Amino acid sequence: MVKITLIPGDGIGPEITKVVKTIFQELKLPIEWEECLAGQTALEKLNDPLPKETIDSLSRTKLGLKGPLATPSIEGFKSINLTLRQHFNLYANLRPTKSFQGIKTRYDNIDLVVVRENTEELYSGIERFVGRNRESAETISVVTKKGSERIIRFAFEYALQNKRKKITLVHKANILKCTSGLFLAAGRNIAKEYPKVKFDEKIIDNMCMQLVMNPQQFDVIVSTNLFGDILSDLTAGLIGGLGIAPSANIGESTSIFEAVHGSAPDIAGKNVANPTALLLSGAMLLDHLNHPVESEKIRKAVAEVIREGKYLTRDLGGKASTTEYQNAILKKL
Ligand SMILES: NC(=O)c1ccc[n+]([C@@H]2O[C@H](COP(=O)([O-])OP(=O)(O)OC[C@H]3O[C@@H](n4cnc5c(N)ncnc54)[C@H](O)[C@@H]3O)[C@@H](O)[C@H]2O)c1
């Protein structure tokens, strides 16, 4: 049995993690969940948004499946997602985006992956107000050569392993000469080690326009933390939204799998959330554990249910509840 830390999380988190548990159970996977709290729920129940038991469990299992955690936009509340990524050094955030037949979008056949640096740059956590009356504020963007090389090399290795042909490095080195400049220089150097993968570079503003106008030209996209965060919501939007966008936070020893979306407080507790993003994150976890047959079964079942269109959740234009959608997937399995 492999032990995995399961963090149901906040908002729609408990509803969607329940679906993943049910589907994994149906597949009879040799997995034992260690259920732990984090986020707003942990704060309310245990007076601590990131209890020691949760950190201890992740340190032990080295694998986590995490529901979304709410981060109030108030001073003094440090994002628990950020804390987990920094604590476990989850430096690579992998966000694949693939079109589904049956979801009406502007483009078909999108198949790209955003590889986002996950621990540095403007998410360094170093920020402060300046002046007596807080007239200004500053955030320090920290980009290191080591961190840049590590994520860029990860992207190239990922491309080779997954038979992908091209890497686009996204930056703003024309303005941010030091931070973005360092990242771009690291990319140009590392690209020379991988002659089989085509290397391309784009400035972030142009990249946004290109993604909206002609997204099929992209394959693997690598960028620093903030640009990667924003770009991956954009790419999720290209295939039908956040309800179907999975992700993995990969570190050297620990990895945590989670949906790209947040806790969706507007629909929490209504049994209408789309569990696909977390379920596909679970499939990424199964790939990581070397269970390719089961992960493929999940992807196939999801693709079939979506293509048939009878049991789509509201975010995809349907009327099905979370449970009805789950049952349709179970039937396919
Ligand atoms: N990884 C994470 O834990 C994570 C990521 C992003 C945001 N957040 C947090 O989540 C909270 C809410 O953030 P937000 O509203 O900006 O973003 P959100 O992703 O929670 O929601 C954005 C919109 O998408 C919809 N949506 C999201 N997931 C859906 C799903 N699975 N099925 C159907 N519809 C879905 C929501 O209903 C909402 O209309 C904030 O506290 C934020 O900090 C957490």
The ligand as an SDF file (V2000), in Angstrom:
LIG
                    3D

 44 48  0  0  0  0  0  0  0  0999 V2000
   -4.2950   26.1030   -5.5560 N   0  0  0  0  0  0  0  0  0  0  0  0
   -5.1650   26.6950   -4.7660 C   0  0  0  0  0  0  0  0  0  0  0  0
   -5.4610   26.2300   -3.6870 O   0  0  0  0  0  0  0  0  0  0  0  0
   -5.7990   27.9820   -5.2340 C   0  0  0  0  0  0  0  0  0  0  0  0
   -5.6900   28.4210   -6.5640 C   0  0  0  0  0  0  0  0  0  0  0  0
   -6.3500   29.5930   -6.9600 C   0  0  0  0  0  0  0  0  0  0  0  0
   -7.0860   30.3190   -6.0180 C   0  0  0  0  0  0  0  0  0  0  0  0
   -7.1390   29.8680   -4.7160 N   0  0  0  0  0  0  0  0  0  0  0  0
   -7.9860   30.5550   -3.7100 C   0  0  0  0  0  0  0  0  0  0  0  0
   -9.3530   30.2290   -3.9800 O   0  0  0  0  0  0  0  0  0  0  0  0
  -10.2050   31.3000   -3.5330 C   0  0  0  0  0  0  0  0  0  0  0  0
  -11.1720   31.6910   -4.6420 C   0  0  0  0  0  0  0  0  0  0  0  0
  -10.4240   32.2310   -5.7430 O   0  0  0  0  0  0  0  0  0  0  0  0
  -11.0640   32.7040   -7.1150 P   0  0  0  0  0  0  0  0  0  0  0  0
  -12.5270   32.8920   -6.9500 O   0  0  0  0  0  0  0  0  0  0  0  0
  -10.2330   33.8000   -7.6420 O   0  0  0  0  0  0  0  0  0  0  0  0
  -10.7770   31.4890   -8.1240 O   0  0  0  0  0  0  0  0  0  0  0  0
  -11.5310   30.0840   -8.2910 P   0  0  0  0  0  0  0  0  0  0  0  0
  -10.6560   29.2540   -9.1620 O   0  0  0  0  0  0  0  0  0  0  0  0
  -11.8720   29.5150   -6.9610 O   0  0  0  0  0  0  0  0  0  0  0  0
  -12.8830   30.4320   -9.0600 O   0  0  0  0  0  0  0  0  0  0  0  0
  -12.9310   31.1820  -10.2640 C   0  0  0  0  0  0  0  0  0  0  0  0
  -14.2470   30.8790  -10.9920 C   0  0  0  0  0  0  0  0  0  0  0  0
  -14.1880   29.5650  -11.5480 O   0  0  0  0  0  0  0  0  0  0  0  0
  -15.2250   28.7370  -11.0320 C   0  0  0  0  0  0  0  0  0  0  0  0
  -14.6520   27.4160  -10.7530 N   0  0  0  0  0  0  0  0  0  0  0  0
  -13.4490   27.1500  -10.2150 C   0  0  0  0  0  0  0  0  0  0  0  0
  -13.2790   25.8310  -10.0730 N   0  0  0  0  0  0  0  0  0  0  0  0
  -14.4090   25.2490  -10.5420 C   0  0  0  0  0  0  0  0  0  0  0  0
  -14.8390   23.9010  -10.6480 C   0  0  0  0  0  0  0  0  0  0  0  0
  -14.0610   22.8680  -10.2580 N   0  0  0  0  0  0  0  0  0  0  0  0
  -16.0610   23.6410  -11.1430 N   0  0  0  0  0  0  0  0  0  0  0  0
  -16.8440   24.6580  -11.5600 C   0  0  0  0  0  0  0  0  0  0  0  0
  -16.4920   25.9560  -11.4950 N   0  0  0  0  0  0  0  0  0  0  0  0
  -15.2890   26.2510  -10.9780 C   0  0  0  0  0  0  0  0  0  0  0  0
  -15.6940   29.4100   -9.7470 C   0  0  0  0  0  0  0  0  0  0  0  0
  -17.0350   29.0730   -9.4610 O   0  0  0  0  0  0  0  0  0  0  0  0
  -15.4650   30.8740  -10.0670 C   0  0  0  0  0  0  0  0  0  0  0  0
  -16.5620   31.3870  -10.7770 O   0  0  0  0  0  0  0  0  0  0  0  0
   -9.2540   32.4480   -3.1170 C   0  0  0  0  0  0  0  0  0  0  0  0
   -9.1630   32.4270   -1.7040 O   0  0  0  0  0  0  0  0  0  0  0  0
   -7.9280   32.0760   -3.7500 C   0  0  0  0  0  0  0  0  0  0  0  0
   -6.8270   32.5600   -3.0210 O   0  0  0  0  0  0  0  0  0  0  0  0
   -6.5490   28.7150   -4.3170 C   0  0  0  0  0  0  0  0  0  0  0  0
  1  2  1  0
  2  3  2  0
  2  4  1  0
  4  5  1  0
  4 44  2  0
  5  6  2  0
  6  7  1  0
  7  8  2  0
  8  9  1  0
  8 44  1  0
  9 10  1  0
  9 42  1  0
 10 11  1  0
 11 12  1  0
 11 40  1  0
 12 13  1  0
 13 14  1  0
 14 15  2  0
 14 16  1  0
 14 17  1  0
 17 18  1  0
 18 19  2  0
 18 20  1  0
 18 21  1  0
 21 22  1  0
 22 23  1  0
 23 24  1  0
 23 38  1  0
 24 25  1  0
 25 26  1  0
 25 36  1  0
 26 27  1  0
 26 35  1  0
 27 28  2  0
 28 29  1  0
 29 30  1  0
 29 35  2  0
 30 31  1  0
 30 32  2  0
 32 33  1  0
 33 34  2  0
 34 35  1  0
 36 37  1  0
 36 38  1  0
 38 39  1  0
 40 41  1  0
 40 42  1  0
 42 43  1  0
M  CHG  2   8   1  16  -1
M  END
$$$$
